[in-house]
Amino acid sequence: MRNDEHISADSKSSPALPGLMLAALGVVFGDLATSPLYSLQEAFGAHGVRPTPANVLGVVSLAFWALVGVVSLKYVLLIMRADNKGEGGIMALLALARSSLMERPQRRHWVVLAGLTGAAMFFGDSVITPAVSVLSAVEGLEIAAPALAPWVLPLSVAIVVGLFALQRFGSARVGGWFGPVMLSWLLAAGVLGFFAMLRQPQILSAMNPLHAWSFFARNGFAGFTTLGATVLVLTGAEALYADLGHFGARPIRLAWTTIALPCLLLSYFGQGAVLLLDPTAATRPFYRTVPHWALFPMIGLATAATVIASQAVIAGAYSMVRACIQLGYLPRMRVLHTSSRVRGQIYLPLVSGLLLLLVLAAMLGFRSSGALAAAFGIAVSGTMLTTTILIVVVMRRVWGWGWPVVVPLGLAMLAIDLAFFGANLMKLRSGGWFPLLLGALALVVMTTWRRGRELLTQRNRRDSLPLGPCLVSLRDHPPTRVAGTALFLTNDPEYAPQALLHNLKHNRVLHERNALLTVEILDEPYARERVRIDAHDADFHRICARFGFAETPDVPAALEACREQGLDFDLMETTFFTSREDVIAGDRTGMALWRDQLFALLTRNALPATSFFQIPDNRLIEIGRRVAI
């Protein structure tokens, strides 16, 4: 998609702002909006503290200052400034930080590792969010009708299966309902919290940060571990930044400050008021704010809200995986566009199937939202921590902020994130291992793929010839010429492609016109210059087709832009040549044997470059060869 098609609310007229705010409520705030279902419940659960009046005031104070300090100050005011040509999210932030350290490869390596760790933790978040959100909503049946308690898990599983079954159709058709449903949910939760708060106005004193301070002083280590539950009020904060490119900063900020934040605070204060009146309500504090006659409608509304929250995080996982593919950290996969009008509406069948299996495994393994909440906190706090590391690099290297500002601000954010992450590490045995395992596996795959591609490029260079001497040799000893145009795909334009060398060796011919085509994925979301012709020599050209990491590479469409620079390609007379390596694990130094074998497996199952770049099959000649790394 062209840059001029980029949607930014900041450039829209004011009448469009309310509509964008409503849409942002449905897409951006799903996780944050549904966190009242389980956050305080976990704080006073098996891994929390007793619901005494002093502890209730302390926990609600922690929730209040977490929302104000982390979401409002850190994400809304600071991190949302780090837009990468209008795009946000962990991979956009990684690309921004990575591009600022091109001349410092060692530091760049560690920054990339931090960004990939954040992406891996987000994948764990994408697994746990649908499981814990849907379970927490349906568990309201245990209060409304205790006889239905055995049906909670089967109903939750059925809802999740139905949600993933609809993924192939995209969310564009039902997306219009997301905003109104989430607005209704937030307003209902806020109103219920307000009336519950009227019964015990003392809860408003929780806005005093001294209650949070005294909570830690009074509970000691137990108070610290409760931070592992408090972080759950921040679930979904990353989405504010990740969806920056869809709505722009202004609608997200306004929707947060005028609707989402007030309603969430009212809900948390209302739950605290209920706990001051009845400490036994700690098992389901949110549903204790709901009158008995309204329980079933609220369970239905909560279920709809959690489905929307799950849909948003699943779509976020699709976008993140595509960005990882484009930036070279994951093998190519099939990407299907589910909407011709809405940018970013994509569906990745392989990712969807994998997510479904893992979500079901989490639900059937943990069986309750309380058990899953212990695992949820590590995924959330881990992603927040890596985001802080990247934003510190951006503040210094991209924005040019001085050390007197960067150091205290960075240390403050790191201290908070490390406290949340450390508290959640206390839950390793009770479920915290699950997102860490998912994140570790994802990180191994990404780093192995990246390193394997580097080793494969080095091996190809050893087996190839520099392009310059190769062209000189062709001029001095010209082979037989045939009519037409040949395009040789290569990811290393300084060396002769293997497909060219094998074609000359076995077929002993060369086309009348030839071009080396390199596809370059940029560290920005959209390419300003689609095609660049670096050099050309009578009948031999070097072409670079450029795409942003948020675009879908389309080589035939990119070649149309060559006409503006004097090169006209008739696809019916053009043959694409590419080489496909059959990678096997060898005894060469580079990676451990098991990583060589993993890379070989990933290579065999990756989508061919020709399909990924939308090259027509009837114009393609693919030359295979076996390569040991």
Buried (B, 14 or more C-beta within 10 A) or exposed (E): BEEEEBBBBEEBEEEEBEEBBBBBBBBBBBBBBBBBBBBBBBBBBEBBBEBBBBBBBBBBBBBBBBBBBBBBBBBBEBBBBBBBBBBBBBBBBBBBBBBBBEEEEEBBEEBBBBBBBBBBBBBBBBBBBBBBBBBBBBBBBBBBEEEEEEBBBEBBBEBBEEBBEEBEEBBBEBBEEBBEBBBBBBBBBBBBBBBBBEEBEEBBEBBBBEBBEBBBEBBEEBBBBBBBBBBBBBBBBBBBBBBBBBBBBBBBBBBBEEBBBBBBBBBBBBBBBBBBBEBEBBBBBBBBBBEEEBBBEBBEBBBBBBBBBBBBBBBBBBBBBBBBBBBBBBBBBEBBEBBEEBBBBBBBEBBBEBBBEBBBEBBEEBBBBBBBBBBBBBBBBBBBBBBBBBBBBBBBBBEEBEEEEBEEBBEBBBEBBBBBBBBBBBBBEBBBBBBBEBBBEBBBBBBBBBBBBBBBEBBBEEEBBEBEEBBEEBEEEEEEEEEBBBBBBBBBBEBBBBBBBBBBEEEEEBBEBBBBBBBEBBBBBBBEEBBBBEEBEEBBBBBBBBBBBBBBBBBBEBBBBBEEEEBEBEBEEBBBBBBBBEBBBBEEEBBEEEBBBBBBBBBEEBBBBBEBBEBEEEBBEBBEEEBEB
